[in-house]
């Protein structure tokens, strides 16, 4: 931000249509923000199964997010961070 504060945008988008399925803006990077947007995305999808691509940050890999993924609507796929060619 112009005044030096930070804002973290968490978003889940559909990979094909690029439609935003869930989002939040917060002052801190934490797992509850991830849980919030994953829940929004699952609600938006209804009964449709979908893959959620995430990096391996602590906000994405934790027991709270694990519980949401275990419901079966969403499947977590960890995106590769270090890809060498």
HTML snippet that shows the backbone in 3Dmol.js (N, CA, C, O; Angstrom):
<script src="https://3Dmol.org/build/3Dmol-min.js"></script>
<div id="view" style="width:600px;height:400px;position:relative"></div>
<script>
const pdb = `
ATOM      1  N   UNK A   1       0.838  -1.161   0.000  1.00  0.00           N
ATOM      2  CA  UNK A   1       0.000   0.000   0.000  1.00  0.00           C
ATOM      3  C   UNK A   1       0.900   1.248   0.000  1.00  0.00           C
ATOM      4  O   UNK A   1       2.088   1.159   0.313  1.00  0.00           O
ATOM      5  N   UNK A   2       0.349   2.366  -0.339  1.00  0.00           N
ATOM      6  CA  UNK A   2       1.138   3.594  -0.379  1.00  0.00           C
ATOM      7  C   UNK A   2       1.691   3.993   0.978  1.00  0.00           C
ATOM      8  O   UNK A   2       2.760   4.596   1.059  1.00  0.00           O
ATOM      9  N   UNK A   3       0.970   3.661   2.050  1.00  0.00           N
ATOM     10  CA  UNK A   3       1.433   4.040   3.381  1.00  0.00           C
ATOM     11  C   UNK A   3       2.370   3.004   4.002  1.00  0.00           C
ATOM     12  O   UNK A   3       2.759   3.153   5.160  1.00  0.00           O
ATOM     13  N   UNK A   4       2.740   1.958   3.257  1.00  0.00           N
ATOM     14  CA  UNK A   4       3.673   0.954   3.743  1.00  0.00           C
ATOM     15  C   UNK A   4       3.035  -0.264   4.374  1.00  0.00           C
ATOM     16  O   UNK A   4       3.740  -1.230   4.667  1.00  0.00           O
ATOM     17  N   UNK A   5       1.735  -0.261   4.595  1.00  0.00           N
ATOM     18  CA  UNK A   5       1.085  -1.439   5.147  1.00  0.00           C
ATOM     19  C   UNK A   5       0.981  -2.518   4.077  1.00  0.00           C
ATOM     20  O   UNK A   5       1.007  -2.239   2.879  1.00  0.00           O
ATOM     21  N   UNK A   6       0.865  -3.732   4.537  1.00  0.00           N
ATOM     22  CA  UNK A   6       0.744  -4.863   3.611  1.00  0.00           C
ATOM     23  C   UNK A   6      -0.670  -5.411   3.633  1.00  0.00           C
ATOM     24  O   UNK A   6      -1.361  -5.364   4.651  1.00  0.00           O
ATOM     25  N   UNK A   7      -1.075  -5.920   2.512  1.00  0.00           N
ATOM     26  CA  UNK A   7      -2.363  -6.590   2.399  1.00  0.00           C
ATOM     27  C   UNK A   7      -2.130  -7.880   1.626  1.00  0.00           C
ATOM     28  O   UNK A   7      -1.413  -7.901   0.626  1.00  0.00           O
ATOM     29  N   UNK A   8      -2.741  -8.942   2.098  1.00  0.00           N
ATOM     30  CA  UNK A   8      -2.582 -10.244   1.469  1.00  0.00           C
ATOM     31  C   UNK A   8      -3.907 -10.660   0.839  1.00  0.00           C
ATOM     32  O   UNK A   8      -4.936 -10.739   1.510  1.00  0.00           O
ATOM     33  N   UNK A   9      -3.860 -10.919  -0.443  1.00  0.00           N
ATOM     34  CA  UNK A   9      -5.021 -11.370  -1.188  1.00  0.00           C
ATOM     35  C   UNK A   9      -4.944 -12.882  -1.321  1.00  0.00           C
ATOM     36  O   UNK A   9      -3.980 -13.417  -1.867  1.00  0.00           O
ATOM     37  N   UNK A  10      -5.953 -13.560  -0.825  1.00  0.00           N
ATOM     38  CA  UNK A  10      -6.096 -15.003  -1.001  1.00  0.00           C
ATOM     39  C   UNK A  10      -7.252 -15.182  -1.972  1.00  0.00           C
ATOM     40  O   UNK A  10      -8.325 -14.611  -1.778  1.00  0.00           O
ATOM     41  N   UNK A  11      -7.035 -15.972  -3.014  1.00  0.00           N
ATOM     42  CA  UNK A  11      -8.101 -16.181  -3.985  1.00  0.00           C
ATOM     43  C   UNK A  11      -8.034 -17.595  -4.538  1.00  0.00           C
ATOM     44  O   UNK A  11      -6.962 -18.191  -4.649  1.00  0.00           O
ATOM     45  N   UNK A  12      -9.199 -18.116  -4.879  1.00  0.00           N
ATOM     46  CA  UNK A  12      -9.311 -19.389  -5.585  1.00  0.00           C
ATOM     47  C   UNK A  12     -10.038 -19.077  -6.879  1.00  0.00           C
ATOM     48  O   UNK A  12     -11.139 -18.527  -6.873  1.00  0.00           O
ATOM     49  N   UNK A  13      -9.404 -19.437  -7.993  1.00  0.00           N
ATOM     50  CA  UNK A  13     -10.043 -19.197  -9.289  1.00  0.00           C
ATOM     51  C   UNK A  13     -10.173 -20.507 -10.050  1.00  0.00           C
ATOM     52  O   UNK A  13      -9.385 -21.434  -9.861  1.00  0.00           O
ATOM     53  N   UNK A  14     -11.178 -20.568 -10.909  1.00  0.00           N
ATOM     54  CA  UNK A  14     -11.365 -21.709 -11.782  1.00  0.00           C
ATOM     55  C   UNK A  14     -10.277 -21.654 -12.842  1.00  0.00           C
ATOM     56  O   UNK A  14     -10.083 -20.621 -13.482  1.00  0.00           O
ATOM     57  N   UNK A  15      -9.569 -22.754 -13.029  1.00  0.00           N
ATOM     58  CA  UNK A  15      -8.430 -22.767 -13.942  1.00  0.00           C
ATOM     59  C   UNK A  15      -8.842 -22.603 -15.400  1.00  0.00           C
ATOM     60  O   UNK A  15      -8.063 -22.083 -16.199  1.00  0.00           O
ATOM     61  N   UNK A  16     -10.034 -23.030 -15.760  1.00  0.00           N
ATOM     62  CA  UNK A  16     -10.476 -22.921 -17.157  1.00  0.00           C
ATOM     63  C   UNK A  16     -11.135 -21.577 -17.444  1.00  0.00           C
ATOM     64  O   UNK A  16     -10.741 -20.870 -18.372  1.00  0.00           O
ATOM     65  N   UNK A  17     -12.135 -21.229 -16.648  1.00  0.00           N
ATOM     66  CA  UNK A  17     -12.885 -20.005 -16.917  1.00  0.00           C
ATOM     67  C   UNK A  17     -12.257 -18.766 -16.286  1.00  0.00           C
ATOM     68  O   UNK A  17     -12.589 -17.641 -16.657  1.00  0.00           O
ATOM     69  N   UNK A  18     -11.345 -18.974 -15.328  1.00  0.00           N
ATOM     70  CA  UNK A  18     -10.706 -17.897 -14.549  1.00  0.00           C
ATOM     71  C   UNK A  18     -11.689 -17.171 -13.633  1.00  0.00           C
ATOM     72  O   UNK A  18     -11.380 -16.103 -13.107  1.00  0.00           O
ATOM     73  N   UNK A  19     -12.857 -17.746 -13.448  1.00  0.00           N
ATOM     74  CA  UNK A  19     -13.839 -17.175 -12.534  1.00  0.00           C
ATOM     75  C   UNK A  19     -13.334 -17.292 -11.103  1.00  0.00           C
ATOM     76  O   UNK A  19     -12.818 -18.341 -10.718  1.00  0.00           O
ATOM     77  N   UNK A  20     -13.474 -16.235 -10.310  1.00  0.00           N
ATOM     78  CA  UNK A  20     -13.077 -16.248  -8.914  1.00  0.00           C
ATOM     79  C   UNK A  20     -14.146 -16.997  -8.122  1.00  0.00           C
ATOM     80  O   UNK A  20     -15.318 -16.620  -8.140  1.00  0.00           O
ATOM     81  N   UNK A  21     -13.735 -18.063  -7.425  1.00  0.00           N
ATOM     82  CA  UNK A  21     -14.661 -18.886  -6.655  1.00  0.00           C
ATOM     83  C   UNK A  21     -14.698 -18.483  -5.185  1.00  0.00           C
ATOM     84  O   UNK A  21     -15.661 -18.787  -4.481  1.00  0.00           O
ATOM     85  N   UNK A  22     -13.667 -17.808  -4.725  1.00  0.00           N
ATOM     86  CA  UNK A  22     -13.604 -17.346  -3.340  1.00  0.00           C
ATOM     87  C   UNK A  22     -12.421 -16.418  -3.167  1.00  0.00           C
ATOM     88  O   UNK A  22     -11.396 -16.590  -3.827  1.00  0.00           O
ATOM     89  N   UNK A  23     -12.545 -15.433  -2.287  1.00  0.00           N
ATOM     90  CA  UNK A  23     -11.439 -14.502  -2.065  1.00  0.00           C
ATOM     91  C   UNK A  23     -11.578 -13.812  -0.718  1.00  0.00           C
ATOM     92  O   UNK A  23     -12.662 -13.747  -0.138  1.00  0.00           O
ATOM     93  N   UNK A  24     -10.456 -13.300  -0.237  1.00  0.00           N
ATOM     94  CA  UNK A  24     -10.421 -12.469   0.958  1.00  0.00           C
ATOM     95  C   UNK A  24      -9.147 -11.629   0.933  1.00  0.00           C
ATOM     96  O   UNK A  24      -8.152 -12.027   0.329  1.00  0.00           O
ATOM     97  N   UNK A  25      -9.175 -10.493   1.576  1.00  0.00           N
ATOM     98  CA  UNK A  25      -7.999  -9.641   1.754  1.00  0.00           C
ATOM     99  C   UNK A  25      -7.787  -9.500   3.253  1.00  0.00           C
ATOM    100  O   UNK A  25      -8.728  -9.230   4.000  1.00  0.00           O
ATOM    101  N   UNK A  26      -6.536  -9.685   3.691  1.00  0.00           N
ATOM    102  CA  UNK A  26      -6.246  -9.647   5.117  1.00  0.00           C
ATOM    103  C   UNK A  26      -4.928  -8.935   5.395  1.00  0.00           C
ATOM    104  O   UNK A  26      -4.097  -8.750   4.506  1.00  0.00           O
ATOM    105  N   UNK A  27      -4.762  -8.546   6.643  1.00  0.00           N
ATOM    106  CA  UNK A  27      -3.523  -7.889   7.067  1.00  0.00           C
ATOM    107  C   UNK A  27      -2.399  -8.885   7.296  1.00  0.00           C
ATOM    108  O   UNK A  27      -1.226  -8.510   7.265  1.00  0.00           O
ATOM    109  N   UNK A  28      -2.737 -10.148   7.524  1.00  0.00           N
ATOM    110  CA  UNK A  28      -1.738 -11.180   7.813  1.00  0.00           C
ATOM    111  C   UNK A  28      -1.937 -12.392   6.909  1.00  0.00           C
ATOM    112  O   UNK A  28      -3.043 -12.686   6.454  1.00  0.00           O
ATOM    113  N   UNK A  29      -0.837 -13.076   6.668  1.00  0.00           N
ATOM    114  CA  UNK A  29      -0.852 -14.310   5.906  1.00  0.00           C
ATOM    115  C   UNK A  29      -1.032 -15.447   6.907  1.00  0.00           C
ATOM    116  O   UNK A  29      -0.129 -15.711   7.701  1.00  0.00           O
ATOM    117  N   UNK A  30      -2.186 -16.128   6.887  1.00  0.00           N
ATOM    118  CA  UNK A  30      -2.389 -17.222   7.827  1.00  0.00           C
ATOM    119  C   UNK A  30      -3.344 -18.260   7.265  1.00  0.00           C
ATOM    120  O   UNK A  30      -4.004 -18.052   6.247  1.00  0.00           O
ATOM    121  N   UNK A  31      -3.393 -19.393   7.972  1.00  0.00           N
ATOM    122  CA  UNK A  31      -4.187 -20.532   7.503  1.00  0.00           C
ATOM    123  C   UNK A  31      -5.681 -20.282   7.521  1.00  0.00           C
ATOM    124  O   UNK A  31      -6.404 -20.875   6.720  1.00  0.00           O
ATOM    125  N   UNK A  32      -6.164 -19.436   8.394  1.00  0.00           N
ATOM    126  CA  UNK A  32      -7.609 -19.186   8.441  1.00  0.00           C
ATOM    127  C   UNK A  32      -8.087 -18.460   7.187  1.00  0.00           C
ATOM    128  O   UNK A  32      -9.225 -18.651   6.760  1.00  0.00           O
ATOM    129  N   UNK A  33      -7.236 -17.636   6.598  1.00  0.00           N
ATOM    130  CA  UNK A  33      -7.597 -16.990   5.337  1.00  0.00           C
ATOM    131  C   UNK A  33      -7.721 -18.028   4.228  1.00  0.00           C
ATOM    132  O   UNK A  33      -8.637 -17.968   3.408  1.00  0.00           O
ATOM    133  N   UNK A  34      -6.792 -18.981   4.213  1.00  0.00           N
ATOM    134  CA  UNK A  34      -6.865 -20.056   3.227  1.00  0.00           C
ATOM    135  C   UNK A  34      -8.141 -20.865   3.424  1.00  0.00           C
ATOM    136  O   UNK A  34      -8.839 -21.180   2.460  1.00  0.00           O
ATOM    137  N   UNK A  35      -8.443 -21.199   4.677  1.00  0.00           N
ATOM    138  CA  UNK A  35      -9.666 -21.960   4.969  1.00  0.00           C
ATOM    139  C   UNK A  35     -10.905 -21.214   4.483  1.00  0.00           C
ATOM    140  O   UNK A  35     -11.822 -21.818   3.929  1.00  0.00           O
ATOM    141  N   UNK A  36     -10.926 -19.922   4.689  1.00  0.00           N
ATOM    142  CA  UNK A  36     -12.076 -19.114   4.294  1.00  0.00           C
ATOM    143  C   UNK A  36     -12.313 -19.176   2.784  1.00  0.00           C
ATOM    144  O   UNK A  36     -13.442 -19.394   2.343  1.00  0.00           O
ATOM    145  N   UNK A  37     -11.260 -18.988   1.994  1.00  0.00           N
ATOM    146  CA  UNK A  37     -11.454 -18.989   0.541  1.00  0.00           C
ATOM    147  C   UNK A  37     -11.702 -20.388   0.000  1.00  0.00           C
ATOM    148  O   UNK A  37     -12.421 -20.548  -0.986  1.00  0.00           O
ATOM    149  N   UNK A  38     -11.119 -21.403   0.627  1.00  0.00           N
ATOM    150  CA  UNK A  38     -11.383 -22.776   0.190  1.00  0.00           C
ATOM    151  C   UNK A  38     -12.841 -23.133   0.476  1.00  0.00           C
ATOM    152  O   UNK A  38     -13.487 -23.791  -0.340  1.00  0.00           O
ATOM    153  N   UNK A  39     -13.362 -22.706   1.624  1.00  0.00           N
ATOM    154  CA  UNK A  39     -14.769 -22.943   1.933  1.00  0.00           C
ATOM    155  C   UNK A  39     -15.677 -22.217   0.947  1.00  0.00           C
ATOM    156  O   UNK A  39     -16.678 -22.775   0.497  1.00  0.00           O
ATOM    157  N   UNK A  40     -15.333 -20.972   0.610  1.00  0.00           N
ATOM    158  CA  UNK A  40     -16.125 -20.228  -0.373  1.00  0.00           C
ATOM    159  C   UNK A  40     -16.138 -20.957  -1.709  1.00  0.00           C
ATOM    160  O   UNK A  40     -17.183 -21.067  -2.350  1.00  0.00           O
ATOM    161  N   UNK A  41     -14.975 -21.458  -2.130  1.00  0.00           N
ATOM    162  CA  UNK A  41     -14.875 -22.153  -3.415  1.00  0.00           C
ATOM    163  C   UNK A  41     -15.694 -23.439  -3.392  1.00  0.00           C
ATOM    164  O   UNK A  41     -16.391 -23.752  -4.357  1.00  0.00           O
ATOM    165  N   UNK A  42     -15.609 -24.184  -2.294  1.00  0.00           N
ATOM    166  CA  UNK A  42     -16.374 -25.429  -2.188  1.00  0.00           C
ATOM    167  C   UNK A  42     -17.867 -25.149  -2.237  1.00  0.00           C
ATOM    168  O   UNK A  42     -18.611 -25.890  -2.880  1.00  0.00           O
ATOM    169  N   UNK A  43     -18.318 -24.094  -1.570  1.00  0.00           N
ATOM    170  CA  UNK A  43     -19.734 -23.714  -1.594  1.00  0.00           C
ATOM    171  C   UNK A  43     -20.156 -23.317  -3.006  1.00  0.00           C
ATOM    172  O   UNK A  43     -21.238 -23.681  -3.465  1.00  0.00           O
ATOM    173  N   UNK A  44     -19.296 -22.571  -3.687  1.00  0.00           N
ATOM    174  CA  UNK A  44     -19.587 -22.127  -5.051  1.00  0.00           C
ATOM    175  C   UNK A  44     -19.692 -23.323  -6.003  1.00  0.00           C
ATOM    176  O   UNK A  44     -20.515 -23.326  -6.918  1.00  0.00           O
ATOM    177  N   UNK A  45     -18.854 -24.330  -5.780  1.00  0.00           N
ATOM    178  CA  UNK A  45     -18.857 -25.505  -6.657  1.00  0.00           C
ATOM    179  C   UNK A  45     -20.013 -26.451  -6.383  1.00  0.00           C
ATOM    180  O   UNK A  45     -20.402 -27.232  -7.250  1.00  0.00           O
ATOM    181  N   UNK A  46     -20.562 -26.381  -5.177  1.00  0.00           N
ATOM    182  CA  UNK A  46     -21.639 -27.299  -4.821  1.00  0.00           C
ATOM    183  C   UNK A  46     -21.120 -28.715  -4.732  1.00  0.00           C
ATOM    184  O   UNK A  46     -20.192 -28.984  -3.969  1.00  0.00           O
ATOM    185  N   UNK A  47     -21.694 -29.619  -5.489  1.00  0.00           N
ATOM    186  CA  UNK A  47     -21.303 -31.031  -5.445  1.00  0.00           C
ATOM    187  C   UNK A  47     -20.205 -31.381  -6.452  1.00  0.00           C
ATOM    188  O   UNK A  47     -19.765 -32.530  -6.499  1.00  0.00           O
ATOM    189  N   UNK A  48     -19.766 -30.438  -7.239  1.00  0.00           N
ATOM    190  CA  UNK A  48     -18.739 -30.719  -8.240  1.00  0.00           C
ATOM    191  C   UNK A  48     -17.387 -30.942  -7.571  1.00  0.00           C
ATOM    192  O   UNK A  48     -16.997 -30.186  -6.681  1.00  0.00           O
ATOM    193  N   UNK A  49     -16.684 -31.965  -7.994  1.00  0.00           N
ATOM    194  CA  UNK A  49     -15.334 -32.219  -7.487  1.00  0.00           C
ATOM    195  C   UNK A  49     -14.357 -31.362  -8.273  1.00  0.00           C
ATOM    196  O   UNK A  49     -14.535 -31.147  -9.472  1.00  0.00           O
ATOM    197  N   UNK A  50     -13.326 -30.874  -7.599  1.00  0.00           N
ATOM    198  CA  UNK A  50     -12.356 -30.013  -8.256  1.00  0.00           C
ATOM    199  C   UNK A  50     -10.991 -30.171  -7.619  1.00  0.00           C
ATOM    200  O   UNK A  50     -10.883 -30.581  -6.463  1.00  0.00           O
ATOM    201  N   UNK A  51      -9.954 -29.849  -8.363  1.00  0.00           N
ATOM    202  CA  UNK A  51      -8.598 -29.835  -7.843  1.00  0.00           C
ATOM    203  C   UNK A  51      -8.245 -28.415  -7.434  1.00  0.00           C
ATOM    204  O   UNK A  51      -8.593 -27.458  -8.124  1.00  0.00           O
ATOM    205  N   UNK A  52      -7.552 -28.282  -6.310  1.00  0.00           N
ATOM    206  CA  UNK A  52      -7.078 -26.987  -5.846  1.00  0.00           C
ATOM    207  C   UNK A  52      -5.552 -27.014  -5.901  1.00  0.00           C
ATOM    208  O   UNK A  52      -4.915 -27.804  -5.204  1.00  0.00           O
ATOM    209  N   UNK A  53      -4.973 -26.154  -6.728  1.00  0.00           N
ATOM    210  CA  UNK A  53      -3.524 -26.082  -6.852  1.00  0.00           C
ATOM    211  C   UNK A  53      -3.009 -25.055  -5.853  1.00  0.00           C
ATOM    212  O   UNK A  53      -3.448 -23.905  -5.860  1.00  0.00           O
ATOM    213  N   UNK A  54      -2.075 -25.467  -4.991  1.00  0.00           N
ATOM    214  CA  UNK A  54      -1.528 -24.608  -3.943  1.00  0.00           C
ATOM    215  C   UNK A  54      -0.014 -24.712  -3.943  1.00  0.00           C
ATOM    216  O   UNK A  54       0.551 -25.713  -4.383  1.00  0.00           O
ATOM    217  N   UNK A  55       0.642 -23.662  -3.442  1.00  0.00           N
ATOM    218  CA  UNK A  55       2.063 -23.808  -3.183  1.00  0.00           C
ATOM    219  C   UNK A  55       2.226 -24.469  -1.819  1.00  0.00           C
ATOM    220  O   UNK A  55       1.235 -24.765  -1.152  1.00  0.00           O
ATOM    221  N   UNK A  56       3.450 -24.698  -1.407  1.00  0.00           N
ATOM    222  CA  UNK A  56       3.679 -25.445  -0.174  1.00  0.00           C
ATOM    223  C   UNK A  56       3.892 -24.536   1.037  1.00  0.00           C
ATOM    224  O   UNK A  56       4.582 -24.919   1.981  1.00  0.00           O
ATOM    225  N   UNK A  57       3.316 -23.359   1.018  1.00  0.00           N
ATOM    226  CA  UNK A  57       3.423 -22.448   2.159  1.00  0.00           C
ATOM    227  C   UNK A  57       2.650 -22.970   3.361  1.00  0.00           C
ATOM    228  O   UNK A  57       1.711 -23.753   3.223  1.00  0.00           O
ATOM    229  N   UNK A  58       3.065 -22.519   4.544  1.00  0.00           N
ATOM    230  CA  UNK A  58       2.429 -23.000   5.779  1.00  0.00           C
ATOM    231  C   UNK A  58       0.954 -22.619   5.853  1.00  0.00           C
ATOM    232  O   UNK A  58       0.184 -23.279   6.551  1.00  0.00           O
ATOM    233  N   UNK A  59       0.550 -21.574   5.150  1.00  0.00           N
ATOM    234  CA  UNK A  59      -0.863 -21.197   5.159  1.00  0.00           C
ATOM    235  C   UNK A  59      -1.714 -22.191   4.378  1.00  0.00           C
ATOM    236  O   UNK A  59      -2.931 -22.237   4.556  1.00  0.00           O
ATOM    237  N   UNK A  60      -1.082 -22.993   3.507  1.00  0.00           N
ATOM    238  CA  UNK A  60      -1.798 -23.977   2.689  1.00  0.00           C
ATOM    239  C   UNK A  60      -1.655 -25.404   3.189  1.00  0.00           C
ATOM    240  O   UNK A  60      -2.530 -26.234   2.940  1.00  0.00           O
ATOM    241  N   UNK A  61      -0.585 -25.699   3.879  1.00  0.00           N
ATOM    242  CA  UNK A  61      -0.322 -27.054   4.361  1.00  0.00           C
ATOM    243  C   UNK A  61      -0.416 -27.076   5.877  1.00  0.00           C
ATOM    244  O   UNK A  61       0.575 -26.856   6.573  1.00  0.00           O
ATOM    245  N   UNK A  62      -1.608 -27.341   6.381  1.00  0.00           N
ATOM    246  CA  UNK A  62      -1.837 -27.385   7.817  1.00  0.00           C
ATOM    247  C   UNK A  62      -3.096 -28.199   8.088  1.00  0.00           C
ATOM    248  O   UNK A  62      -3.853 -28.515   7.171  1.00  0.00           O
ATOM    249  N   UNK A  63      -3.310 -28.534   9.357  1.00  0.00           N
ATOM    250  CA  UNK A  63      -4.430 -29.428   9.681  1.00  0.00           C
ATOM    251  C   UNK A  63      -5.791 -28.806   9.425  1.00  0.00           C
ATOM    252  O   UNK A  63      -6.740 -29.533   9.133  1.00  0.00           O
ATOM    253  N   UNK A  64      -5.927 -27.474   9.525  1.00  0.00           N
ATOM    254  CA  UNK A  64      -7.218 -26.834   9.259  1.00  0.00           C
ATOM    255  C   UNK A  64      -7.600 -26.955   7.785  1.00  0.00           C
ATOM    256  O   UNK A  64      -8.744 -27.272   7.458  1.00  0.00           O
ATOM    257  N   UNK A  65      -6.649 -26.704   6.913  1.00  0.00           N
ATOM    258  CA  UNK A  65      -6.909 -26.849   5.472  1.00  0.00           C
ATOM    259  C   UNK A  65      -7.080 -28.329   5.121  1.00  0.00           C
ATOM    260  O   UNK A  65      -7.899 -28.671   4.267  1.00  0.00           O
ATOM    261  N   UNK A  66      -6.307 -29.215   5.779  1.00  0.00           N
ATOM    262  CA  UNK A  66      -6.447 -30.655   5.548  1.00  0.00           C
ATOM    263  C   UNK A  66      -7.880 -31.111   5.792  1.00  0.00           C
ATOM    264  O   UNK A  66      -8.418 -31.900   5.016  1.00  0.00           O
ATOM    265  N   UNK A  67      -8.501 -30.625   6.857  1.00  0.00           N
ATOM    266  CA  UNK A  67      -9.877 -31.007   7.183  1.00  0.00           C
ATOM    267  C   UNK A  67     -10.846 -30.604   6.076  1.00  0.00           C
ATOM    268  O   UNK A  67     -11.769 -31.350   5.751  1.00  0.00           O
ATOM    269  N   UNK A  68     -10.632 -29.424   5.501  1.00  0.00           N
ATOM    270  CA  UNK A  68     -11.500 -28.979   4.405  1.00  0.00           C
ATOM    271  C   UNK A  68     -11.325 -29.849   3.162  1.00  0.00           C
ATOM    272  O   UNK A  68     -12.296 -30.176   2.480  1.00  0.00           O
ATOM    273  N   UNK A  69     -10.094 -30.213   2.879  1.00  0.00           N
ATOM    274  CA  UNK A  69      -9.813 -31.032   1.708  1.00  0.00           C
ATOM    275  C   UNK A  69     -10.394 -32.431   1.882  1.00  0.00           C
ATOM    276  O   UNK A  69     -10.852 -33.038   0.914  1.00  0.00           O
ATOM    277  N   UNK A  70     -10.377 -32.946   3.114  1.00  0.00           N
ATOM    278  CA  UNK A  70     -10.862 -34.298   3.385  1.00  0.00           C
ATOM    279  C   UNK A  70     -12.362 -34.464   3.150  1.00  0.00           C
ATOM    280  O   UNK A  70     -12.848 -35.592   3.065  1.00  0.00           O
ATOM    281  N   UNK A  71     -13.104 -33.359   3.045  1.00  0.00           N
ATOM    282  CA  UNK A  71     -14.551 -33.473   2.816  1.00  0.00           C
ATOM    283  C   UNK A  71     -14.852 -34.111   1.465  1.00  0.00           C
ATOM    284  O   UNK A  71     -15.963 -34.594   1.246  1.00  0.00           O
ATOM    285  N   UNK A  72     -13.874 -34.118   0.553  1.00  0.00           N
ATOM    286  CA  UNK A  72     -14.034 -34.823  -0.709  1.00  0.00           C
ATOM    287  C   UNK A  72     -14.435 -33.967  -1.896  1.00  0.00           C
ATOM    288  O   UNK A  72     -14.336 -34.426  -3.034  1.00  0.00           O
ATOM    289  N   UNK A  73     -14.883 -32.739  -1.672  1.00  0.00           N
ATOM    290  CA  UNK A  73     -15.268 -31.881  -2.785  1.00  0.00           C
ATOM    291  C   UNK A  73     -14.038 -31.370  -3.519  1.00  0.00           C
ATOM    292  O   UNK A  73     -14.050 -31.228  -4.741  1.00  0.00           O
ATOM    293  N   UNK A  74     -12.968 -31.093  -2.763  1.00  0.00           N
ATOM    294  CA  UNK A  74     -11.753 -30.530  -3.341  1.00  0.00           C
ATOM    295  C   UNK A  74     -10.584 -31.496  -3.178  1.00  0.00           C
ATOM    296  O   UNK A  74     -10.474 -32.193  -2.168  1.00  0.00           O
ATOM    297  N   UNK A  75      -9.727 -31.527  -4.172  1.00  0.00           N
ATOM    298  CA  UNK A  75      -8.506 -32.316  -4.118  1.00  0.00           C
ATOM    299  C   UNK A  75      -7.324 -31.354  -4.183  1.00  0.00           C
ATOM    300  O   UNK A  75      -7.235 -30.546  -5.108  1.00  0.00           O
ATOM    301  N   UNK A  76      -6.423 -31.432  -3.217  1.00  0.00           N
ATOM    302  CA  UNK A  76      -5.257 -30.528  -3.188  1.00  0.00           C
ATOM    303  C   UNK A  76      -4.144 -31.096  -4.067  1.00  0.00           C
ATOM    304  O   UNK A  76      -3.821 -32.282  -4.001  1.00  0.00           O
ATOM    305  N   UNK A  77      -3.568 -30.222  -4.889  1.00  0.00           N
ATOM    306  CA  UNK A  77      -2.393 -30.550  -5.691  1.00  0.00           C
ATOM    307  C   UNK A  77      -1.337 -29.513  -5.357  1.00  0.00           C
ATOM    308  O   UNK A  77      -1.570 -28.313  -5.504  1.00  0.00           O
ATOM    309  N   UNK A  78      -0.187 -29.967  -4.912  1.00  0.00           N
ATOM    310  CA  UNK A  78       0.888 -29.042  -4.538  1.00  0.00           C
ATOM    311  C   UNK A  78       1.659 -28.662  -5.802  1.00  0.00           C
ATOM    312  O   UNK A  78       2.199 -29.521  -6.500  1.00  0.00           O
ATOM    313  N   UNK A  79       1.698 -27.376  -6.076  1.00  0.00           N
ATOM    314  CA  UNK A  79       2.420 -26.852  -7.233  1.00  0.00           C
ATOM    315  C   UNK A  79       3.918 -26.917  -6.961  1.00  0.00           C
ATOM    316  O   UNK A  79       4.360 -26.672  -5.838  1.00  0.00           O
ATOM    317  N   UNK A  80       4.691 -27.244  -7.976  1.00  0.00           N
ATOM    318  CA  UNK A  80       6.132 -27.291  -7.823  1.00  0.00           C
ATOM    319  C   UNK A  80       6.691 -25.882  -7.743  1.00  0.00           C
ATOM    320  O   UNK A  80       6.339 -25.013  -8.540  1.00  0.00           O
ATOM    321  N   UNK A  81       7.575 -25.664  -6.762  1.00  0.00           N
ATOM    322  CA  UNK A  81       8.182 -24.336  -6.616  1.00  0.00           C
ATOM    323  C   UNK A  81       9.502 -24.240  -7.362  1.00  0.00           C
ATOM    324  O   UNK A  81       9.777 -23.231  -8.011  1.00  0.00           O
ATOM    325  N   UNK A  82      10.320 -25.278  -7.276  1.00  0.00           N
ATOM    326  CA  UNK A  82      11.626 -25.260  -7.917  1.00  0.00           C
ATOM    327  C   UNK A  82      11.625 -26.218  -9.104  1.00  0.00           C
ATOM    328  O   UNK A  82      11.830 -27.422  -8.952  1.00  0.00           O
ATOM    329  N   UNK A  83      11.395 -25.671 -10.258  1.00  0.00           N
ATOM    330  CA  UNK A  83      11.401 -26.481 -11.464  1.00  0.00           C
ATOM    331  C   UNK A  83      12.660 -26.133 -12.232  1.00  0.00           C
ATOM    332  O   UNK A  83      12.863 -24.979 -12.610  1.00  0.00           O
ATOM    333  N   UNK A  84      13.512 -27.131 -12.464  1.00  0.00           N
ATOM    334  CA  UNK A  84      14.729 -26.897 -13.229  1.00  0.00           C
ATOM    335  C   UNK A  84      14.615 -27.581 -14.585  1.00  0.00           C
ATOM    336  O   UNK A  84      14.058 -28.673 -14.700  1.00  0.00           O
ATOM    337  N   UNK A  85      15.129 -26.949 -15.566  1.00  0.00           N
ATOM    338  CA  UNK A  85      15.087 -27.488 -16.926  1.00  0.00           C
ATOM    339  C   UNK A  85      16.457 -27.860 -17.388  1.00  0.00           C
ATOM    340  O   UNK A  85      16.622 -28.333 -18.513  1.00  0.00           O
TER     341      UNK A  85
END
`;
const viewer = $3Dmol.createViewer("view");
viewer.addModel(pdb, "pdb");
viewer.setStyle({}, {cartoon: {color: "spectrum"}});
viewer.zoomTo();
viewer.render();
</script>
